[in-house]
Protein backbone atom coordinates (compact mmCIF):
# COMPACT_ATOMS: atom_id res chain seq x y z
CA UNK A 1 0.00 0.00 0.00
CA UNK A 2 2.83 2.39 0.76
CA UNK A 3 4.10 2.03 -2.80
CA UNK A 4 0.66 2.92 -4.14
CA UNK A 5 0.56 6.01 -1.94
CA UNK A 6 3.98 7.01 -3.20
CA UNK A 7 2.79 6.67 -6.79
CA UNK A 8 -0.28 8.82 -6.13
CA UNK A 9 1.83 11.50 -4.42
CA UNK A 10 4.25 11.59 -7.35
CA UNK A 11 1.61 11.41 -10.07
CA UNK A 12 -0.42 14.31 -8.72
CA UNK A 13 2.61 16.23 -7.40
CA UNK A 14 0.99 16.38 -3.98
CA UNK A 15 2.55 18.57 -1.35
CA UNK A 16 1.83 16.91 1.99
CA UNK A 17 1.71 19.15 5.03
CA UNK A 18 2.06 17.02 8.18
CA UNK A 19 0.43 19.66 10.36
CA UNK A 20 -2.58 19.90 8.08
CA UNK A 21 -3.05 16.13 8.06
CA UNK A 22 -3.20 16.00 11.82
CA UNK A 23 -5.52 18.97 12.11
CA UNK A 24 -8.82 17.39 11.05
CA UNK A 25 -11.19 14.89 12.59
CA UNK A 26 -10.94 11.43 11.07
CA UNK A 27 -14.70 10.97 11.50
CA UNK A 28 -16.26 14.17 10.14
CA UNK A 29 -13.26 16.09 8.70
CA UNK A 30 -13.88 19.17 10.84
CA UNK A 31 -10.83 21.06 12.12
CA UNK A 32 -9.91 19.91 15.63
CA UNK A 33 -9.20 22.42 18.37
CA UNK A 34 -6.89 22.25 21.39
CA UNK A 35 -8.63 21.54 24.68
CA UNK A 36 -7.47 21.71 28.26
CA UNK A 37 -6.35 18.37 29.61
CA UNK A 38 -8.80 18.62 32.50
CA UNK A 39 -11.68 18.85 30.04
CA UNK A 40 -11.07 15.38 28.59
CA UNK A 41 -10.40 13.40 31.76
CA UNK A 42 -13.74 11.61 31.54
CA UNK A 43 -13.54 11.16 27.77
CA UNK A 44 -10.31 9.19 27.40
CA UNK A 45 -8.99 6.01 29.04
CA UNK A 46 -7.28 6.66 32.36
CA UNK A 47 -3.85 5.51 31.16
CA UNK A 48 -4.07 7.94 28.23
CA UNK A 49 -4.98 10.81 30.52
CA UNK A 50 -2.09 9.98 32.85
CA UNK A 51 0.55 9.79 30.10
CA UNK A 52 -0.53 12.52 27.69
CA UNK A 53 -0.85 16.23 28.26
CA UNK A 54 -1.93 17.67 24.92
CA UNK A 55 -5.39 16.93 23.59
CA UNK A 56 -7.57 18.13 20.75
CA UNK A 57 -11.31 17.74 20.27
CA UNK A 58 -13.54 17.90 17.26
CA UNK A 59 -16.15 20.58 17.93
CA UNK A 60 -18.59 18.86 15.59
CA UNK A 61 -18.61 15.22 16.72
CA UNK A 62 -16.71 15.48 20.02
CA UNK A 63 -13.99 12.94 19.24
CA UNK A 64 -10.83 13.47 21.31
CA UNK A 65 -7.32 13.17 19.86
CA UNK A 66 -3.85 12.90 21.39
CA UNK A 67 -0.36 12.26 20.04
CA UNK A 68 -0.10 8.51 20.47
CA UNK A 69 2.35 6.14 18.85
CA UNK A 70 0.03 5.77 15.85
CA UNK A 71 0.59 9.45 15.07
CA UNK A 72 4.36 9.02 15.19
CA UNK A 73 4.06 6.07 12.79
CA UNK A 74 1.86 8.11 10.45
CA UNK A 75 4.30 11.02 10.43
CA UNK A 76 7.18 8.66 9.62
CA UNK A 77 5.23 7.21 6.70
CA UNK A 78 4.44 10.69 5.40
CA UNK A 79 8.09 11.69 5.69
CA UNK A 80 9.10 8.61 3.69
CA UNK A 81 6.54 9.46 1.02
CA UNK A 82 7.67 13.04 0.68
CA UNK A 83 11.40 12.36 0.76
CA UNK A 84 11.45 10.70 -2.68
N, C-alpha and C positions, 0 to 999 in steps of 0.2 A: 504494500500500500504506500509506503514511503516513496518508492520510486515513481508511482503514479502521481503523487502530490508534487514531486519535484518536476515532473513533466508538465503538469498544469501550470505551476509557477513560472517555468521557463517559457512555455508557449504563449501565455497571456502577459508576460513581463510584469508579473504581480510584484508589488512592493509591499512586503509584509511588515507591519508595525506591531511589535510585540505588545506594547502598551494598549493599543487599540483592540487587539484580540482579547485581552483579559479585562476589557472594560464593559462588556455586555453580558447580559444574562443568557445562559445557555438554554433556558426554557422559552422566554418570550422576546429575547433580543433587545430589551430595554437597557439603557445605560445603568450600570450599578453605581451606588454612591457609598462613600465611606460611612461607617456607623461606629459609635462608641462601643467598645468591648462589652461594657456593662449591659448594653441594650440587646445583646444576642445570647446572653448567658442561658436563657431558657429555650433557645432555638437551635443550639448545637450540642453535640455530645459533650459530656463533661471533660473527657480527655482532650478534646479539641480546644475547649475554652481554656483549659489549664495551660496548654502548650503554645497557643497562638494569641497574638495581641492585636493584629490588624484584621478587620473584617469589613466586608462590603455587603450591601443588601440591595436587592432589586426593588425599587419602589412600586413596581407594577404587580409582581406576583409574590414578593416577600422572600424569595430564596436568599439564603445567606452564603457568602463565599469567603474563603480564606486561602492563604498561600500554602497549600499542602504539597506533598511530594509530587502529586500528579501535575501540578502547575510547573514545577521545575522540569519534569520530563517533557512537558509540552514545549516549554521555552527552548530546551535543548534540541528538540526536533525541528522547531522553527529556525533556529540558528543554523542547523545543518542544511536545511532547505535553501536558506538565503545565502549561504556561503559559497555556493557553486557558481 
